[in-house]
Structures are given as C-alpha cells and as structure tokens.
Amino acid sequence: MLAPVLDRLREVPQAARSVLLIAIQRGDDILDEIRVPFPELRQVTNLSKPALTEYVETLARYGLARFDEDFDGNLFVVARDVDGWPFWRALATYCKATDIPLEKFVIDLRFDLLD
C-alpha cells in the first residue's frame, strides 16, 4: 500500500518535495487532511504564484497533493491520503514522537528509518 506512494515520491523533484514538506509542517489537520492556505504557502516559500502552482501541479500529478477550494473561494494545498489512510499526518506524528526530522523522509527519502 505504501510502496507505490514512496516510489512516486522518489520521482518528484526535490524542489516540489520541499513544497510538500512545508505544506505538511504548516498545514492544519482538518477532516483527516493536512491542508495549508495557498497564500500562506506562497509567503513561506517566497515563490511566485506561477512557480508554486507548478510545484503543486507536479505533486498532484504524482498523487501526493492537490488543490482544494472552500465555500468562500479560498485556495488550499492538501497533502493527499494514501488509500484513505492519512499517511502524512501519521508520519508527522511519528516524527514528533521519535525526534526524527520530517525532512529525513520527505526530502532525503530515508524511509528505512521507519523500520
């Protein structure tokens, strides 16, 4: 179940993985999803709207994140679940409990640290 997600994550350029990392770190846990407002993500990454949009679209192409809009028209970036499992939230919780930086997984791809 997790192996296909990790394989896709390995294919994503590091810059796009950095955007995913920031979204996971700064996002709010709402309805079993981690989501961050797009404007906040722009401010934190210091990326232009077109550049950040391209990174999120890359993450969406690989099934790792998606855009979402609320009823008021506010745009969010959402870290996607893995087959209905809130994997990114679980991983962030694990990292806090074990003092392993989330970067080790999302950027360095050190999923062997889960063993």
N, C-alpha and C positions, 0 to 999 in steps of 0.2 A: 504494500500500500504506500509506503513512504519512499521506496526506491525510485519510482518514476519521478516524483517531485524533486528528489535530490539530483537525479540525472538532468532534469530540466534546469535546475538552479545552476549546475555546473556550466551549462551552455550560455547563461546570461552574462553579458559583460559586467565587469566589476563595478563600473560606474552605476549601472542600473541596480545591481545588488546593494550598493551603498544607499540608494534611494529607498529600497525595500527595508533596509536596516533602520533607517531613520523613521520610516513610517511605523515600523513595529515598536521602536523605542518610544516614540512620542504619541502614538495613537491611543485613542480611548477604546476601552473594551465595551462595546455596545452590541447587545443581542448576539453574543458569541462571535463577534467580529472585532478585529482591530481596525480602526479607521482614524484617519487624520485629515483635517481640513486641507484642501489643496493649497489655499493661500498661505497657511502656516508652513506647509512643506516647502513652498517656494521661498519663503523668508529664511528658513533654516538652511536650505541647501544653497541659497544665493544663486539659483538657476533662473534663467528666463522662463516665461510661461511655455514657449515652444519647446525648449530643451527639456524641461521637466515633463511635459506632455509626452515627448518621445520616449523618455525612460519608462514612464508608467505604461505606455503602449507596448513597449518591449516586455515588461513584466506581465502584462495582460496576455500577450501572445504566447507566453510560456505558462500561463495559468497560475501565476503567483500573486498577482494583484489585479485590481480592477478599479475603474472609476465608478462612483455612485453619486447620486444627487438626491438630496432630501426634498421634502414637500415645499420648502421655501426656495428651492433652486440653488442651495449651497452645494458646492462640489467637494467630494471627499475621495481619498485614495484608500482602498480597503485591501488588506492582506487576505488573500483567498484561503478558505479552509481546504483541507485535504480530505476528500471524500466524506464531507460532513463533520470532520474532526477539526476543532480549532487548533491546528498544529502550531501556528506561530505564537499564539497565546500560551500554549503549553510549553513551548521552547523557551519563551521569555521567562516564564515562571521557573522553569528548571534552572535557567542561567542565574537568576536571582538567588535561588536556594543553594546553588553549588559554587557561587562566585566565579563562574566561568563567563567571560565576556561574550555577549551575543555575537560580536564581530567574529569570534572564532568559528562560528557556524555559518553565518550568512556571507561573510567576506572571505575568510580563509578556507571555508568548506571542510572544516575539521569535524565531521560527524562521527568520526571514530571516538571522539570524546564522550559520546553517549553510552558507550559500552561499559 
